[in-house]
Amino acid sequence: MKRYPNCVHKLFYEPLIITPSRHAALCKVLEARMASDSVPQLPSQQDRDPDGLDGPQMQIVRADCIIPVHGVLTNHADDIPPSSCGCGCDVVSSMIKVAEADDTIETVLFDFRTPGGAVNGVPELGSQIARMHKNTIGFSDSECCSGGIWLAMQCEQFFCTTSATVGSIGVWCAYLDISRQMANEGVKMNAISAGKFKLLGAYWRAMTDEERAMLQADVDRIYAQFEDAVGLHREISDEFMQGQVFDGEKACEIGLCDGLVDGIGDLLGDE
């Protein structure tokens, strides 16, 4: 229950680098869980876990290290725990540090299964990947979209399967406005505030043109950072960075992917 306000804030009041379809699914799940929590229940084992960090672990295969990037990207793992399909950038960052410190590891292979997520933490994690002193390879056999492709493009190479879903390069944010509904129901919010933009995004009032322009400027700024990140190792035409998603074959054709493989085993070092 204590995480719900944080989840709502991230879903509706922050810039996002996630596919709209997964955003819609998360909203449905959140709505259902909040409704079920209206009835007191015994805490689950995951709720009793003080860290809530159970999830996929890094693997070492000979001189290769596989780091999982599975689930919705958040800055901190306890924002959306792995048991709820979250992936904390802080957890991935810790795995990278372990891999970097291990002299027996030559190549770090990032296994991407993510629709993206929140912006917070992704640029910093991307920079960390780009600065690594090991060989870095990205891979996806399912979904590597939005924030996921931001991270994957920091790897020296990126491979995927033919049926993988890749792309969704873009940024967006959603602000709920129920001011008309409230007016129709005869409900009025009396808000006392100081600071011209303190109530920006408040759900009980319509957004002004000036406020919308401010938010658009923020989204445009992050989008420019996204484009720069994608172009670190590859030249991608701007026409393919407009939010579209591609299968593996098309991703290779336009330069988002360096090649097709049948599975992650094709990328592991020789016996």
N, C-alpha and C positions, 0 to 999 in steps of 0.2 A: 504493500500500500504506500509506503513512504517514497517509492521511486516514481509514482504516477505523476506528480506535479512536474518533475524533471523531464519525464517522457513527453508529456503534453507540451511543455515549453519547446523541446527540441523538434517536435513534429510540426508545430504551428507558429513558432515565433523566432526561428533562426534560419539563416540561409542553409540550403540543403544540397548535397550532391548525392542524390539517390534517385532511382527510377520511380516515377509517379505510381506505377502499379504496385511496387513494394510498399510505398508510403501508404497507399490505400489499404493494403493488407494489414500493415502495422496498426493503422487506426482502428480497423475492425477488431483485431486482437485486443488492443488496449481497451476498447469499449466493452468487450465481453468480460475481460478480467476485472475491470472496475465494477461492473454490474454484479459479478459473482462475489466480489469482496464485500458487497453490501450486507452479506450474511456472514457472521463470524465463523471462521474455520480454523481447524488446527493447523499450525505451520507445517509446511512440507520440509523434507530434508534440505532442499536447496535454500529455503527461507532461514533454516537454522544455521546454514553455512555462513560464518561471519564475513568471509571474503567473497563468496559467490563467483569464484573464478574458475570453477570446473569447466573444462572444455578441451578442444583438441590441443595436443602438445607437440612441440617440435620433435623431429625424429632425425637421427644420424644414421646414414647408410654409407658405410665406408668413409670416403672423403667428402660426402655430400651431406648437407643439412637441409631438411625440409621444414619450412616455417608455414603453418596454416594461417591463412587470412580468411576466416569463415564467418559469415554473418554480417549483420548491419554494423557499420563502422561508427564507433563512438570514441570520444577522447579517453574516457576512463571505463574500465571493464564493469564497474558496478553501476554505470548508467543504465545499461541493458546487459545483464549477465549472460554468459555463454549459454546457460540453460534455456534462455529465452531468445536464442539466435542472435546474440550480440557479439561483437568483436572489438575489444578495447585496443586502441592504438598504443596505450601504455604497455599492454601485455606483449604485443608484437615487438615493440621497441626493446623490451627486456630480453626477448628471445634473440634479437639481433645482437645485442651486447654480449650474450653468452656465446653466440656463434663467432663473433669477431675475436673473442678472447681465446678461442680454441684453435691452437696451431695445427691440429690434425684435419681441420675442415678447410677445404679448398673452394668449394662452391656452395652457395646458399640458394636454395630453390624455394620460391614463394608460391604456395598453392592457393590461388585465389578462387573463392566461392562467395562472392559478395555483390550485392546490388548497389554498394556505396553506403552513404549515411550522412552524418553531420559533417560540417566543414572542420570544426574544431579538432585539432590533432592531426589531420591528414596532411597539410603542407609540411609540418614539422617531421612527420614520419617519412614522407616522401624524400625530404632532404637527407634524412638519416640513411635511407636506402641508397640514394645517389652517392653518398660519401663513403660507402663501404669499401673496405680494402680486399674483400673476397670477390670472386666471380659471382655475379648475380643473374639469376634466370627467373622469369615469371612464367607461370603456367595456369591455365584454366581449362577444365573439362565441363564446366557448368555455366557460371555467370561471373563476369568480371566487368562491372559497369560503374559508371559515374565515379565516385570516390575510389572504387577499386581500380579502374583503369588509370586514374591519376597516379596511384602507387605503382601499378605494373609498369608504367612507362618510365619509371625511374630505374628499372632493371636494365642491365646491358642488353638482355635478350628477352623476348616474350613469345611464348608458344601457346597454342591452344588446339583443341580438337575441332573437327569440322562442325559438330553440332553445338559448340559453345556459343554463348551470347556475350558479345563484346561491344563496348562503346558507351552511349548515353553521356557524351561529353557536354556538360552544361550545368547551370546553377539555377536554383529557384527557391522561393520561400512562399509560405502560405500564412495568411493572417485572416482569422475568422472575424466576420462582421455580421452580427445579428441585430444591428440597430433597428432595421425596419421591422423585423419580427417583434422586437420589444415594443416598438411604437404601436404596432397593430394590436398587441395584447394589453396596451395601456400601462406598460412598465417603463419607468424612467430611472436612469442612474444619475445620481447627484455626486459628481466627482470633484473633489477639491485638490488642486495641484499647483505646483510652482515649477517653472521651467517650461519653455515653449513646446518642447517635444517629449515631455515626461510621459504623456499618455499615448505616444505613438504605438499603434497596434492594439489599443484597448478594444475589446470585442463589442462594447456597447456604443461605439461611435464610428461614423464613417471616416475613412482615411482622407486627409486633404491631399491636394495635388503636390504640395511641397513635401509632405511626408512620403508620398509614393516616389517622388523623384529621389529623395535621400536613399530609400531602400533599393531603388533601381541602380543607383550609383554604387552601392555596396555589392550588389549582385554582379554588376559589370566588372568591378575591380577583382572579385574572386574569380570570375570567368577568365579574365586576362591572365591571372596566375595559373589557372588550370591549363590554358592553351600553352603557356610557356613550359609547364611541366610535361605536357604531352610531347612537345617539340625538343625535349632535352637530347634524345638519341635518335629521333626520327623526324622526317619531314612529312607532315600530314596536311593535306589541303583543308582549308577553312570550311569547305562545303561539307566535310565529313565530321565536323565538330559542332553540329547544331542540334545535339540531343538524340540523334538516331542510334539505334542498336543494330548490330550486324552479326551474322553467323560467322564461324571461323574462316570459311573460305573467302567471304567478302572482306573480312578484317585483314587477311593477308594481302588481298588484292589492293587495298587502299593504303597499306603500310602500317596499320595499327599492330599487326602481328608479324613476327619474323618467320613463321613457318607453322605447318600443321603436324601434329603428332597423334598417335592413337591413344596415348595415355602418359601419365607422369613417369612410368618406368622407362620410356624412351629417352628421357633426359638425365637419368641417373648414370653415374660413371660406370665403367666396365668392372666386371668382377675382378 
